[in-house]
Amino acid sequence: MLKNNKFNFTGEGAQYFGILIANFFLCIFTLGFYIPWAIVKSVKYNFENTTFSGKPFSYTGKGMDIFKGFLIFVGAMVVYVLLAQLSPVLSGIFYLALVFGGLPYAMHAGLTYDAKNTHWNGYTFEFKADFMEYFKMFVTNLLLIVVTIGIYTAWGSIAIKKYTLQHLKIGRLTFDFEGEGMALFMIMLKGLFLTMITFGIYGFWFVKELNHYNTNNLVIFQDGRKCNFHSDLKVGDVFNMMFVGMLLVMITFGIALAWVEMRNMRIMLTAIEISDDLDPENIG
């Protein structure tokens, strides 16, 4: 049987515009408290219009669940602002506590929640990582990024990505990332340098290289077989998404945003496929 290991996106700008405009007004009328429900509506629409092998994904997260975390975030920001008025030292300590304590907690909780609410073809994703182990890994890499003034970013981001993917699964499928820090560092170094000296023109090639690196090093294991992701995103695609998309949003005073987002999703996803080693009909 011919396999169809490709992604597709069927979202439409007009439908998504309706969601965005409703979310916008509801967020204003509720002074921002509707934001969690707005996020869920957008995520659900994008997932339901994303297919792999002809079958759609689905997302069953609820606004009320996210609202609880949203309230904690708002509360933390209020405390930070109040402390900043009282003492720069206290606000600094609180900020560090948020970054090195709150951030890994939020990341772990978010990954766990999103995984168990993401489904494809009757199967549910799982993210199973011990919190303390995740906390140590995340904080260690974050600290190394800080003390090296950002130089360790390539290695740190890959370490976090590897750990996350190695603890993610759906059915019998497990994931991993094979990229190395030095390769990413060289892509970033070259990309930033050439983008600066070409006044931003090389930025389109830089984005394409990052996309290929992040996608083509992603692998799935099925019954011992390694299955590779591949992206054939082109520089012209990046130009369309970034430059043309930005122009459309600007000249329509933001009205075209929904159509631009749907077009960008379609370009990104249809550029990705998984090798024929993967049997999408037999993952359970």
C-alpha positions as CSV (number, residue, x, y, z in Angstrom):
1,M,0.0,0.0,0.0
2,L,1.3,3.4,-0.9
3,K,2.1,5.4,2.2
4,N,1.2,9.1,2.7
5,N,3.6,10.3,5.3
6,K,2.9,13.9,4.6
7,F,1.4,16.8,6.5
8,N,-1.3,19.1,5.2
9,F,-3.2,22.1,6.4
10,T,-6.7,23.0,5.4
11,G,-7.4,26.1,7.5
12,E,-9.1,29.0,5.8
13,G,-8.5,32.7,6.4
14,A,-12.2,33.7,6.5
15,Q,-12.9,31.1,9.2
16,Y,-9.9,32.0,11.3
17,F,-10.6,35.7,10.9
18,G,-14.0,35.0,12.6
19,I,-12.2,33.3,15.5
20,L,-9.6,36.1,15.9
21,I,-12.1,38.9,15.8
22,A,-14.3,37.2,18.3
23,N,-11.3,36.5,20.6
24,F,-10.2,40.1,20.2
25,F,-13.4,41.7,21.4
26,L,-14.0,39.1,24.1
27,C,-10.5,39.8,25.5
28,I,-11.2,43.5,25.5
29,F,-14.6,43.2,27.2
30,T,-13.2,40.9,29.9
31,L,-10.1,43.0,30.5
32,G,-7.9,40.2,29.2
33,F,-9.3,37.4,31.3
34,Y,-10.7,35.6,28.2
35,I,-7.1,35.1,26.9
36,P,-6.9,31.4,28.0
37,W,-10.1,30.6,26.1
38,A,-8.9,32.6,23.1
39,I,-5.7,30.6,23.0
40,V,-7.6,27.3,23.2
41,K,-9.9,28.3,20.4
42,S,-7.0,29.2,18.1
43,V,-5.1,26.1,19.0
44,K,-8.1,23.8,18.4
45,Y,-8.8,25.3,15.0
46,N,-5.2,24.9,13.9
47,F,-4.9,21.3,15.1
48,E,-8.3,20.2,13.6
49,N,-7.1,21.6,10.2
50,T,-3.7,19.9,10.4
51,T,-3.6,16.4,9.0
52,F,-0.9,13.7,8.7
53,S,-1.4,10.8,6.4
54,G,-4.9,12.2,5.7
55,K,-6.0,12.1,9.3
56,P,-6.5,15.2,11.4
57,F,-5.1,16.0,14.8
58,S,-7.3,17.3,17.6
59,Y,-6.8,19.2,20.8
60,T,-9.1,18.8,23.9
61,G,-7.5,21.3,26.2
62,K,-9.9,23.6,28.1
63,G,-9.8,27.3,28.7
64,M,-10.6,26.9,32.4
65,D,-7.5,24.7,32.9
66,I,-5.2,27.3,31.3
67,F,-7.0,30.0,33.2
68,K,-5.6,28.7,36.5
69,G,-2.1,29.0,35.3
70,F,-3.0,32.4,33.8
71,L,-4.1,33.7,37.2
72,I,-0.8,32.5,38.8
73,F,1.1,34.4,36.0
74,V,-0.9,37.6,36.5
75,G,-0.5,37.3,40.3
76,A,3.3,36.9,39.9
77,M,3.5,39.9,37.7
78,V,1.6,42.0,40.2
79,V,3.9,40.9,43.0
80,Y,6.9,41.7,40.9
81,V,5.7,45.2,40.1
82,L,4.9,45.9,43.8
83,L,8.3,44.6,44.9
84,A,10.0,46.8,42.2
85,Q,8.4,49.8,43.9
86,L,9.6,48.8,47.3
87,S,13.1,47.4,46.7
88,P,15.1,46.7,43.5
89,V,17.0,43.9,45.4
90,L,13.8,42.1,46.4
91,S,12.3,42.5,42.9
92,G,15.6,41.1,41.5
93,I,15.5,38.1,43.8
94,F,11.8,37.5,43.0
95,Y,12.6,37.7,39.2
96,L,15.4,35.1,39.5
97,A,13.0,32.9,41.4
98,L,10.4,33.2,38.6
99,V,13.0,32.4,35.9
100,F,14.8,29.6,37.6
101,G,11.9,28.1,39.5
102,G,8.6,29.2,37.9
103,L,9.7,28.8,34.3
104,P,10.8,25.1,34.4
105,Y,7.6,24.4,36.4
106,A,5.4,26.1,33.8
107,M,7.3,24.4,30.9
108,H,6.9,20.9,32.5
109,A,3.3,21.4,33.3
110,G,2.5,22.8,29.9
111,L,4.2,20.0,28.1
112,T,2.4,17.4,30.2
113,Y,-1.0,19.1,29.7
114,D,-0.6,19.7,26.0
115,A,0.6,16.2,25.3
116,K,-2.3,14.5,27.0
117,N,-4.8,16.8,25.2
118,T,-3.3,16.2,21.7
119,H,-4.6,13.3,19.7
120,W,-4.2,11.8,16.3
121,N,-6.0,8.9,14.7
122,G,-7.4,7.7,18.1
123,Y,-4.0,7.9,19.9
124,T,-3.0,10.4,22.5
125,F,0.5,11.9,23.0
126,E,2.2,11.4,26.3
127,F,5.0,13.4,28.0
128,K,6.4,11.5,30.9
129,A,9.3,13.2,32.6
130,D,10.1,13.3,36.3
131,F,9.7,16.9,37.4
132,M,12.9,17.1,39.5
133,E,14.9,15.5,36.7
134,Y,13.4,18.0,34.2
135,F,14.0,20.9,36.7
136,K,17.7,20.0,37.1
137,M,18.2,19.6,33.4
138,F,16.4,22.9,32.5
139,V,18.0,25.0,35.2
140,T,21.5,23.6,34.5
141,N,21.3,24.6,30.8
142,L,19.7,27.9,31.5
143,L,22.5,28.8,34.0
144,L,25.1,27.8,31.4
145,I,23.4,30.1,28.9
146,V,23.5,33.0,31.4
147,V,27.1,32.6,32.6
148,T,28.4,32.3,29.0
149,I,26.5,35.5,28.0
150,G,24.4,33.5,25.5
151,I,27.2,31.6,23.8
152,Y,25.9,28.3,25.2
153,T,22.4,28.9,23.7
154,A,23.0,26.4,20.8
155,W,24.0,23.6,23.1
156,G,21.5,24.4,25.9
157,S,18.5,24.7,23.5
158,I,19.4,21.3,21.9
159,A,19.9,19.6,25.3
160,I,16.4,20.8,26.4
161,K,14.9,19.8,23.0
162,K,16.5,16.3,23.2
163,Y,15.3,15.7,26.7
164,T,11.8,16.8,25.8
165,L,11.5,14.7,22.7
166,Q,13.0,11.6,24.4
167,H,10.2,11.7,26.9
168,L,7.4,12.2,24.4
169,K,5.5,9.3,22.7
170,I,2.3,8.4,20.9
171,G,1.3,4.7,20.7
172,R,4.5,2.8,20.1
173,L,6.3,5.8,18.5
174,T,9.1,7.5,20.4
175,F,11.0,10.6,19.4
176,D,14.5,12.0,19.5
177,F,16.6,14.8,18.1
178,E,20.0,14.1,16.5
179,G,21.3,17.7,16.1
180,E,24.6,18.8,17.7
181,G,25.3,22.1,19.4
182,M,28.4,23.0,17.4
183,A,26.4,22.6,14.1
184,L,23.7,24.9,15.3
185,F,26.2,27.3,16.7
186,M,27.9,27.7,13.3
187,I,24.5,28.1,11.6
188,M,23.6,30.9,14.1
189,L,27.0,32.5,13.9
190,K,27.1,32.6,10.1
191,G,23.4,33.6,9.9
192,L,23.7,36.5,12.3
193,F,26.9,37.8,10.7
194,L,25.7,37.5,7.1
195,T,22.3,39.0,8.0
196,M,24.0,42.0,9.5
197,I,26.4,42.7,6.6
198,T,23.6,42.2,4.0
199,F,21.3,44.5,5.8
200,G,18.8,41.7,6.6
201,I,18.7,40.1,3.1
202,Y,20.4,36.9,4.2
203,G,17.8,36.6,6.9
204,F,15.6,34.6,4.5
205,W,18.4,32.0,4.0
206,F,19.1,32.0,7.7
207,V,15.5,31.1,8.6
208,K,15.5,28.4,5.9
209,E,18.7,26.9,7.3
210,L,17.3,26.9,10.9
211,N,14.1,25.3,9.7
212,H,16.0,22.5,7.9
213,Y,18.3,21.9,10.8
214,N,15.4,21.7,13.4
215,T,13.2,19.5,11.1
216,N,15.8,17.2,9.4
217,N,17.3,16.2,12.8
218,L,14.0,15.2,14.2
219,V,13.5,11.4,14.2
220,I,10.8,8.9,15.2
221,F,11.4,5.3,16.3
222,Q,8.8,2.6,15.4
223,D,9.6,-1.0,16.4
224,G,13.3,-0.3,16.3
225,R,13.2,1.5,12.9
226,K,14.4,5.0,12.6
227,C,12.2,7.3,10.6
228,N,13.4,10.7,9.6
229,F,11.6,14.0,9.1
230,H,12.5,16.1,6.1
231,S,11.7,19.7,5.1
232,D,12.0,21.1,1.6
233,L,11.1,24.6,2.7
234,K,12.7,27.0,0.2
235,V,14.0,30.6,0.5
236,G,11.1,31.8,-1.7
237,D,8.7,30.2,0.8
238,V,10.4,32.1,3.7
239,F,10.3,35.3,1.7
240,N,6.5,34.8,1.1
241,M,5.9,34.1,4.8
242,M,8.0,36.9,6.3
243,F,8.2,39.8,3.8
244,V,5.0,39.4,1.7
245,G,3.0,38.4,4.8
246,M,4.3,41.4,6.7
247,L,3.4,43.7,3.8
248,L,-0.1,42.3,3.6
249,V,-0.7,42.8,7.3
250,M,0.7,46.4,7.2
251,I,-1.3,47.6,4.1
252,T,-4.5,46.1,5.4
253,F,-3.9,47.5,9.0
254,G,-3.9,44.0,10.4
255,I,-7.1,42.7,8.7
256,A,-5.1,40.2,6.6
257,L,-3.4,38.6,9.6
258,A,-5.8,35.6,9.7
259,W,-5.2,34.9,6.0
260,V,-1.4,35.4,6.4
261,E,-1.3,33.0,9.4
262,M,-3.3,30.3,7.5
263,R,-1.1,30.6,4.4
264,N,2.1,30.4,6.5
265,M,0.9,27.3,8.3
266,R,0.1,25.7,5.0
267,I,3.5,26.5,3.6
268,M,5.4,25.3,6.7
269,L,3.5,22.0,7.1
270,T,3.2,20.9,3.5
271,A,7.0,21.2,3.3
272,I,7.4,18.4,5.8
273,E,7.2,14.7,5.3
274,I,8.4,11.6,7.2
275,S,10.4,8.8,5.5
276,D,8.5,5.7,4.3
277,D,10.1,3.7,7.1
278,L,7.2,5.0,9.2
279,D,3.9,3.0,9.0
280,P,1.2,5.4,10.2
281,E,-1.4,2.7,10.2
282,N,0.4,0.6,12.7
283,I,1.5,2.7,15.7
284,G,-0.5,1.2,18.5
